[in-house]
Amino acid sequence: MGLEAARRSPGYATSVRRHLDGFADLLRIDLVRIWEGERDPAVLSVTTHAQPLLFSVELACAQSLMELGVRPAAVLGHSVGEVVAATVAGVFAVEDAIRFVAERARLMNEAPAGVMLAVAASAADVRRALVDGVWISAVNGPAQTVVGGAAESIAAFRPVLDDCRMTYRELSTSH
């Protein structure tokens, strides 16, 4: 995750390490070691690893581009990327964003595991088919709805989707 860029750009590598170091006391994890040496997807996908890593790599990338004179007219992101975008836009100081991401990751890591499905159907159609314990998590487009819930609830929902001829796929999530 960004290691090739780090080899090519010492300033980028320094920024990533500085951001990761900011998480060390908050999460009591050596994220620099994980970033530089860990390759096991099971370790990298732990929420308290993945979210700070994503934040640090994304923010360092944006900062590197700005150091080269690239100035964004607008910024946006998804999930942790929203926090990066807000930091780039000046909504958060870097230190505040790091505290926010650390607490978010900690809380999400402690939450019960769940499953998410991307469903190729409108939110209205999905809403009519919902079963107990399954909720609409996001509406990504007119026929792109994401649902989530406990594994047992999602397992009960899959046959309902099949009966309604709604196609879906499970999303890879760390929480």
C-alpha positions in Angstrom: 0.0 0.0 0.0 2.0 2.9 -1.3 5.4 1.3 -0.8 6.5 1.7 -4.4 5.7 5.4 -4.1 7.6 5.5 -0.9 10.7 4.1 -2.6 10.5 6.7 -5.4 9.6 9.7 -3.2 11.4 10.1 0.2 9.1 13.0 1.1 6.0 10.9 0.6 7.5 8.1 2.7 8.4 10.6 5.5 4.8 11.9 5.4 3.3 8.4 5.6 5.6 7.5 8.6 4.8 10.8 10.4 1.0 10.2 10.0 1.3 6.5 11.1 3.4 7.6 14.1 0.5 9.8 15.1 -1.6 6.7 15.6 1.0 4.9 17.8 0.0 6.2 21.2 -3.7 6.2 20.4 -3.9 2.6 19.2 -0.8 1.2 20.8 0.2 -0.4 17.4 3.4 0.0 15.4 1.7 0.9 12.2 5.0 1.8 10.5 6.2 -1.7 11.0 2.9 -3.1 9.6 3.1 -0.7 6.6 6.7 -1.5 5.8 6.7 -5.2 6.4 3.3 -6.9 6.7 1.9 -8.7 3.7 -0.7 -11.0 5.4 -4.1 -9.7 4.2 -5.7 -10.9 7.4 -3.4 -8.6 9.4 -3.8 -5.7 6.9 -7.5 -5.9 6.9 -7.9 -5.5 10.7 -9.9 -2.3 11.0 -7.4 -0.7 13.5 -4.7 -1.3 10.9 -6.5 -0.7 7.6 -8.1 2.6 8.4 -5.1 4.4 9.8 -3.0 2.9 6.9 -5.5 4.1 4.3 -5.7 7.6 5.9 -1.9 7.9 6.1 -1.2 6.8 2.6 -4.0 8.8 1.0 -3.2 12.0 2.9 0.5 11.7 2.1 -0.4 11.2 -1.5 -2.5 14.4 -1.5 0.2 16.3 0.3 2.8 15.1 -2.2 0.7 16.3 -5.1 0.2 19.7 -3.4 3.9 20.0 -2.8 4.3 19.6 -6.6 1.9 22.5 -7.1 -1.3 20.5 -7.8 -4.1 22.3 -6.0 -7.5 20.6 -5.8 -10.6 22.7 -6.8 -12.7 20.2 -4.9 -12.1 17.1 -2.8 -14.2 14.1 -2.0 -13.8 10.6 -0.6 -15.5 7.5 0.6 -15.3 6.3 4.2 -11.8 7.1 5.5 -11.3 9.0 2.2 -13.9 11.5 3.4 -11.8 12.2 6.4 -8.7 12.7 4.1 -10.7 15.0 1.9 -11.9 17.0 4.9 -8.3 17.3 6.1 -7.0 18.4 2.7 -9.9 21.0 2.6 -8.8 22.3 6.0 -11.8 21.1 7.9 -9.6 19.1 10.2 -6.1 19.6 11.4 -4.0 16.5 10.7 -3.7 15.8 14.4 -7.5 16.0 14.9 -8.1 13.8 11.9 -5.7 11.2 13.2 -7.5 11.2 16.6 -10.9 10.9 14.8 -9.7 8.0 12.5 -8.1 6.2 15.5 -11.3 6.4 17.5 -13.5 5.4 14.6 -11.3 2.4 13.8 -11.2 1.4 17.5 -15.0 1.5 17.8 -15.6 -0.2 14.5 -13.1 -2.9 15.4 -15.1 -3.6 18.7 -18.4 -3.7 16.9 -19.9 -7.2 16.1 -18.9 -8.5 12.7 -21.4 -8.1 9.9 -21.9 -8.7 6.2 -22.7 -6.2 3.4 -24.2 -6.9 0.0 -24.2 -4.7 -3.1 -27.7 -5.2 -4.6 -28.4 -4.2 -8.2 -31.8 -2.7 -7.4 -33.4 0.5 -6.3 -33.6 1.4 -2.7 -37.4 1.3 -2.9 -37.3 -2.3 -4.3 -34.7 -3.4 -1.7 -36.7 -1.8 1.1 -39.8 -3.8 0.2 -37.8 -7.0 0.4 -35.9 -6.4 3.7 -36.0 -9.0 6.5 -35.4 -8.4 10.2 -31.9 -7.5 11.0 -31.0 -6.2 7.5 -30.8 -2.5 6.8 -30.0 -0.3 3.8 -26.5 1.0 4.4 -26.0 3.1 1.3 -27.7 4.1 -1.9 -25.0 4.5 -4.5 -27.2 5.0 -7.5 -30.7 4.6 -8.9 -30.2 0.8 -9.0 -27.2 0.4 -6.7 -28.1 -0.3 -3.0 -25.9 -1.6 -0.3 -27.4 -3.6 2.6 -25.8 -4.8 5.8 -26.5 -6.8 8.9 -25.4 -9.7 11.0 -24.2 -12.8 9.0 -27.3 -14.8 10.0 -29.7 -12.0 8.9 -27.9 -11.6 5.6 -28.0 -15.4 5.1 -31.8 -15.2 5.5 -32.0 -12.3 3.1 -30.1 -13.9 0.2 -33.0 -16.3 -0.8 -35.4 -13.3 -0.7 -33.2 -11.5 -3.1 -33.0 -14.6 -5.3 -36.8 -15.0 -5.3 -37.1 -11.3 -6.3 -34.5 -11.9 -9.1 -32.3 -9.2 -7.6 -28.6 -9.8 -8.3 -26.2 -9.1 -5.5 -22.6 -9.7 -4.4 -21.0 -9.7 -1.0 -18.6 -6.9 -0.3 -15.3 -7.3 1.4 -15.4 -5.4 4.6 -13.3 -5.4 7.8 -16.2 -4.8 10.1 
